[in-house]
Amino acid sequence: MRSRLVLPLPIALFMACSVHSVDTTPTPPLAAPVPERFVEGGVDGPPVERWWTRFADPELDALVARVIDDNLDLKRAFARIAQAEAIARGADSAFFPKLNAQAGVGGARSVFNAGEPIGIRSIEAANYTLGVSASYELDLWGRVAHMSDAAALDVLASREDMQAVALSLSARVTDLWLSAVGERALLALITRQEEAGKKLVELVELRFAQGLATSAEVYQQRQSLTAIQAQRPLAEARLAVALHQLAILAGRPPGALELGVRELLPDPPAPPPTGIPSELLMRRPDVRAAMQRVIAADHRVGQAIAAQYPSLSLSGSTGFQSPDLLELFQRWIWNLAANLLAPLFDGGQRSAEVDRTRAALEELINAYGQVTLTALGEVEDALVQERRQADYLANLDAQLELARLAHEESRTRYLGGLATYLEVLTTERALQQIEQSVLAARRQLLAHRVQLHRALGGTWPRDLDRDAP
């Protein structure tokens, strides 16, 4: 809590006059009110904190914790909080008098001619001083109070920024971890498809040796196998990139982070509660930060307006003066002065500053509205994308079952001499493509879930900042 100088009641009442009223609960300037429900529905219930633990994987839990501890962007966010706090302490110093101590010693020498027989003589005298001076500006119009409150709100906004970074990091880490698992799952699928392709090559080659297949059929099956094998290097590259990015997020050089060998994507947990839009806005640190900056800008408008009015400062000093160091404290001096400074003409500088702060406030109000719309839109987007992705995946699962039946049937017909090899090759490629499409769709469904959690925000990052309110 910030401390301020406690003044006598008459002075405090005199200083209570404010030339600007600040809106401490600004509303975003939307063309339509915030809806009571999400368009895509959602699930009612309390919000889910530390949502990645719902995937029930200890490796993921440990990875998120490691990134939260060591990520350099998050450490930069904490450094920005420290900077804002230092600025706020500097702003609060204006509530207190400025005290200065001084000590000095001086000397004087007088030369005179006393005539004969004394001649020319000189007299030397020392003078010792020791004193304390103080000055204090009465905050008549609230300029200092507005400046202090704006700085304090900047601290709150910087804390919200830190929380937004932490939320984004948790989503980014989870998404990259799912990418790594998905690429391993794809590599495992490619291995299975290679094994099936090799067996089919052997079968076609055997039939060719028996005069039951053509050389073209052999080349076609070999080409099909090569096409499958060609996908492996790209999947390995994507896996390596995901691991590199995870290492960087954890504050380590690429390649310095080791993960397990999981090859199975987790099933999506139960859909998270979304609550209502108005509650969402209070769970989003970027929305809260935008609101704090609007209030801070409003205080700076008040600060600029107050700077146009006269200022009253009090100054006083007390101290001791003596030509004898041993008798220094026997001669005491004291004075008090009050100065009223009123701006007469500054070429419009103060008025221009008021206009600038009002324009800055207008900019931040509109930014607040845009952040609010973006937050609502991200939730709606994630909800509709996950729902439609689930429908798409269900359709792919049905296609996969049919593709397996078609491929098995065409293979049986080919071996029985009732179908050409082209039919087998066509159904084989269709099956391989659908198998990979199903895997990619499952990975994308999880990505939409991660985006939904990120869009819903949360308050768990407050635990990272012990000084957060």
N, C-alpha and C positions, 0 to 999 in steps of 0.2 A: 504494500500500500504506500502511496506517495505521501510524504509529510509536507505540510505547509506551515508557514509562520502564523501563529495565533496572535491576532491583533486585538486591541481594545474594542469594545462593542461599538462606540460611536464611529470610529474609523472604519470598522468592518461594514457597518451599515452604509456609510458614505461610499465605500468601494463596491457595494453590491449592485450598483447601477450598471446595466448591460445594454449595449446599443444594438445587439443582434440576438435573436432567438434561434436556437438550433433545434432541428427536428431529430430527435434521438431514435425514432422508429420510422425511418424512411421506407416507403413502399416502391417496388420496381415500377417504372413507367410503362406498363404493358397496355396494348390496345384493347385487351380483354382481360377480365379477372382470372386469377389462377383457378383452374377447374377443381371441383371437389373430388373427382375421381380421375384415374388415368383412363385414357381412351381404350387402351388394350387390357383394361381390367386390373390384373395383378392379384396378389394374395394379401389379405389382411393379417395383421399380427405384429408383434414387436420386431424391430430390425435385428438383423444378424450381424454381430460383431466378430471380427477375425474369421471371416467366412471361409477362408481357404482350408481351415481345419476340417470342414465338412467333407473334403475329398478323402479324409482318413488315410493320409500318407505321411509317415514320420519324416521322410526325406524332404517333402515339400515344406512341412512345418519348420524343419531345421534350416532350410534354405531361405525362407522368408525372414526368419529371425536373424540369420547371418547378414543378409542384405540390409535389414533395418539397423544393425549395429555398425556396419562398415561402409555403407554407401556414401560416396563423397558428395553427391548432390544434397543428401539429407543433412550432412554435416555443414554444408554451405548454408542451408536454410536455418540451422541453429545459430550460425555465425551472424546471419542477418537479424535474428532476434536480438542477439547481444548488441549489435550496432543500434538497433531501434531503442533498446533499453537505455543505452548510454545517451542517446539524443534526448530521450525523455527526462533523464536525470538532469541533463544540462538545461532543459526548458524549465524544470521545477526550481532550479537555482534562482530564477528571477523572483521567487516569492520571498527570498531572504535578503537581509542587508548585506552589503559588501563591506567587509572590514579590512583595514590596512594598518599595519604597525610600522612605525618609523623611529629610528634613533639616529642621532647625529651629534657631531662635535664641530664647532667652528672657532675661529680665532681672529683677532684683530690686532693690528700693530699701529701705534701712533708715534710719529717722529716730530720733535719740536726743538727749538733752540732756546734754551733758558738764559742765554747770555753768559758773560764772564762772571765768575770763573767756572760755572757749571758746564756750559757748552751745549752741544747737541745731545739730546737724550731720546729714548724710545720707550714706549710702554706697550706691553703685550697682554691681551686679555682673552681668555677662553670662554666659550659658551656651550653648554651641554643641553641637548633636548631629547625627550623621550615621549612619544605620543601614539594615540590610536585614533583613526578616523573611520567614520561609517557613513554610508550613503544608502538610501532606500527609495525606490519609486513606488508610490501608491498606485495600485491597479484600479484607477477610477472608473474605467469604462470596460473592464474585463479583457483587455488585450493580453495580459500575461496568462489569465485563466484559460482563454481560448487557445493560446499557444501550447500551454501545458496539456490541455485535454486532447488536442489534435495529436501531440506526440504520444500520449498514452494510447490513443486509438491506433496509431501506427504500430505500436508494439503488439496489440491484439491482432491486427491484420497480418503481421509477420508470423505470429504463432499459427494463424489459420493457414497461411501459405505453407508452413512446415507440415501441417497435418495433411494438406492436399498432396504434397510431395510423397508423404508416407503412404497414403491411400493409392496413389498412382504406382508407386513402387511395388506394393503388394500385388496389384493386378498385373503389372508387367512381369514380375518374377513368376507368378502362377502361369501366365500365358506362355512364357518361354519354356517353363518346365513341361507344360503340356505339349508344346511343339517338339521338344526333345523326345518325350515319350512317344509322340505320334510318329516321328521319323524312325524311331527304333521299331515301332509296330509296322511301319511301311517296309522297312528293310527285312523284317521277319516274313512279311507277306511276299515280298519279291523272292526271298529264298524258297518259299513253298511253291511259288509259281515256276521258278526255275526248275525245281525238282520234277514237277509235273510236266514241264516242257521237255526236259531231258528224256523222260520215259516215253513221251510221245515221239520224240526224234528216234529213239531206239526202235519203237514199234514200226514207224514208217520205213526206216532203213531195213528192218527185217522183211517187211512186205516187199520192198524194192528188190532185195536179194532173191525173193521168191517169185519175182515177176508180177507181183500183185499191185505195185505202186510205181509211179513214174519218178524220174529224177527231179522233175519240177516240184513234185510233192515233197521230196526230201529237202530241197532248197527252201521251199516255203516254210517248212517247220523249223529248219535251222534259223532262218531269218526271224521267225516269230520268237524263238528262244533268245536270239541276240538282242531283239528289241526290249525284252524283259530285262536282260542283264545291263543294258545301257542306262536303265533308270537308277541303278545302284549308286554310281558316283554322285549324281545330283542329290539323292537322299542323304548320302554321307556328308556332302558339303553343307546341306541345310542343318543337319544335326550338329556339325562342328560350329557353324555360325551361332546357333542357339546356345551352345555351351560357352562360346566366347563371350556372348552378350551377357550371359548369367555371371560369368566371372567378373566382367567389368562392373556390373551392378553391385557385386559384392566387394568392390574395391581392389580387385586383383587383376593382374595381367591376363590376357587371353590364354587359355590352356592351363591356368593354375587352379582350376576348380574341377574336382572330380565328382561325378554323380553315379548313382546306381545304374543297373542295366534293365530297368523295367521296360517291358515291351507291350504292355496292355494298358490302353487308355481307361481311366476310371469312368464309372457310370455317373451321370449327372445326379447330384443330390436333389432332394425335394426342392421345388421352386422357393426362393426366399420371399418373405413378406415384403411388400412394397409400401404398405401404408397408404396415406393420402398425399397428394402433391404438396400441400402446405407443410406437412411434417418433413417431407423430403428436403425442402429448402433449408431447414434448420440442421439437417444431417450433412449438408454439403459444405465443407470448409471454404471452397472457392466462393460460394454465395455469401457465406458469413464474412469473409474477408472483403468482398466488394461492398457490403453494407457498412462495415467499419470504416472503409476509406471514404465513403460518401459522408458519413458523420464527421470524420476528421476534416474533410474539405469544407464542410459547413462551418466548423469552428475556425478555419483559416479565413473564411469570409468575415466572420466576426472580428478576428484579429486585425484584418486589413481595415475594416470600418473604424475600429477603436483607435487605430494609429492616426486617424485624421483629427482626433480631438486633443485638447491640451493635456499635457502630462505634468504631474506634480511630484517633485522629488524632494526628499529631506536629506540633509547632510549635517553631520556633527563631528566634532573632534574634541578630544580631551588629552591632556598631557602635562608634562613638567618641563620647566626650563630654569637653568641656573648657571652662573659663571663658575660655580664651585661644584665639582662632581660629588662631594660628600653632602652638599646641601641641595642636591637635584630635586628631591621630592618635597621641598619646602615651598616651592613656587609653582602653583597649579593654575593652569589656564584651560578654558573651556569655551566653545562657541557652538551655536546651532543656527542653521539656515534652512530656509525653504525656498525652492525655486519652481516657478510655474512657467512651463515652456509650451507655447502655442504655435502651431504651424501657421504662417501667414501666406507664404507663396512658395510653391515648390515646382511650378511649371506643370502641374497636373500629375506628378509622380504618384502621390498617394491615391488619387482617384483612379488612375490607371491600374494600380495594384488591386483595388477593389474589383474593377471590371475583370481583371485577369483571374482572380480567385473565384468569382461568380461563374466565369466560363469554365474553369477547371472543375467546379462543382457540377455544372451541367454535363460535362463530359463523363464524370464518374457516375452520375445518376444513370445515364444511358448505358454505360458499361455494366452497371448493376442489373439493369433490365435485361441486357443481352446474356449475361451469365445465368440469370434466372431461366430464361427461355432455353438456353443450351442445356441446363441441368434437366429440365422437364423433357426436352427432346431426346436426350441420351437415354433416359429411362424408357420412354415410349419406343424408341428405336430398338433397344435391346429386347424389350418384351415382344415386339412384333417379329423381330428377326429370329429369336429363339423359337417362338411358336411355329412360324413357317418352316424353320429349319427342321423341327421335329416332324412336321408333316412330310417334308421332302425326304427325310431319312426313312420314315415308314414306307414311303413309296419305293425307295431304293432297296430296302430289305425284301419287299415283294418281288422286285425285279431280280434280285440276286437269287432267290429261290427258283424262279422260272429259268434263269440263265443256267443254273446248275442242271436242272432237268433237261433243258434243251441240249446242253453240251454232252451229257451222258447218253441221251438218245441218239444224237448224231454220231457219236463215237461207236455206239453199238451197231448202228446201221452201216457205218463205213466198214467195220470189221466183218459184217455179214454181206458186204458187197452190194448193199442197197442204196448207198449214198456216195457222193464224190468226196474227195478230201477237202475240197473248198468249203463244203458245209461244216466239216469238223473244224477247220481253221477259223471260219467265221464265228462259230459259237464259242470257240476257245478264247478268241480275242475279246468278244463281248463279255464273257465271264470274268476275264482278268481285269477289264476296264471297270466293270461294276464293282468287283471286290475292292479295288482301289478307291472308287468313288464313295463306297460305303464308309471306308476308313476315314477319308477326307471329310465326309459329312459329319461323322461322329466327332472328329476333332473340331470342326467348325461349330458344332452345337455347344461344345464346352467353351469355345472362345466367346460365343454370345453370352453364356452364363457368367463368365468372368467379367465381361463388359457390363452386364446388368449389376453385378455386385459393386463394381467401381462406380457406376452411375448412381447407385443408392447411397454412396457416401458412408459415413460412420463416425463414431466418436472415439474409437479405440486409440487413435494416435495421440489423444490428450495424455495418455499414460506415459508417453515419451518425454513430455515437457512437465517437469515437476512444478514449475512456477505457473502453469496454465491455470486460469480461473475455472 
